[in-house]
């Protein structure tokens, strides 16, 4: 049987509703605690962090209670980013790390992401084992309780110190606009960049528990672009709610997405002889969503670009298999394996700023060779998920598009791993055909799977 609770990025749902109701969240803590104690003994330490959602503190207290009931020792980092939890779990004496966040989702949603001591997200097999234990615990009708924890104020500072240690330059005199999506990076990213000398203009840095990702951050860069152009900033940086991704805006207002970040950082790593994989090839791992334009530039420069399924977890698996040093998603999750085990928005921003400093060139010049094919992503809310190859109408529309593109475009239809959505992506040489086929395929999906 496949996993029922864990999706592509942990357990995700509406806070307070199954599987994020009090009993199930408590059971997650108990199951994780039992696993930790069985492997590492009594008082095994487990780190807990969260973003700014109003449901976060109660979930943290419930997981902590479950851990304590199982004999483990919870520690609380308070507000911190997902990659911050991954880093601290790896370098400190933690058996596991738990991040309470729904990343880019609205505030009503929340989630539970779990890392093992290596700093990697749990393997599918271990998630399956934990699910079985969670269901057994729920069958016993547990009485959930809450464990309030003091915040260990030094943990997030250790993470900031690590990020600073990776940056060999100063940013004195550089003006940056930083949009933290009213999320986990709110107190961390401006501090980090100011300590490196930058002049920081903050936006999206006033969380109230309900405004996380609300018309701001990595998914909504329009206001950031306006602020960059208004203030004459060298760049704008936007994070999502848990800051495991970053999108940037150039001085001229151009969007620097994950594809563009892969391009400019790959060039830098090639110049320093640090992009080679185990076979000696300069290799970048992207995803099926990455643009044809990126593939074309990499091909011209002799850089091998491989595509993994969507999800930084799957990008990382391919990177580990190849011993590749750089990989990421168009959405802004970028993994620099020299430094991290997961996508990290603040680390990504530093690597981009590093290239600016080492070359003396701005983002517009550094990405000028990237000619982006028109691409449209349409999200279709659905009532059910059935194998796409069994949907005759959808397959017919896809075949029609591919025949007309004749090798110069592509179509990707997939289900979201965290939401009741089908995602239709069409990419091609001209906007008119891309829009036409995207809407036709999306309509076919809606007809066969039922709009929710």
PyMOL commands that set and color helices and strands:
alter all, ss='L'
color gray80, all
select helices_A, chain A and resi 22-40+56-69+82-91+124-139+154-165+189-195+217-219+222-231+258-271+292-300+312-322+345-359+363-366+388-390+392-405+431-449
alter helices_A, ss='H'
color red, helices_A
select strands_A, chain A and resi 6-7+10-14+45-50+73-79+96-100+109-116+175-179+199-203+235-239+246-250+255-256+283-287+304-308+326-328+334-336+374-381+410-415+421-428
alter strands_A, ss='S'
color yellow, strands_A
deselect
rebuild
show_as cartoon
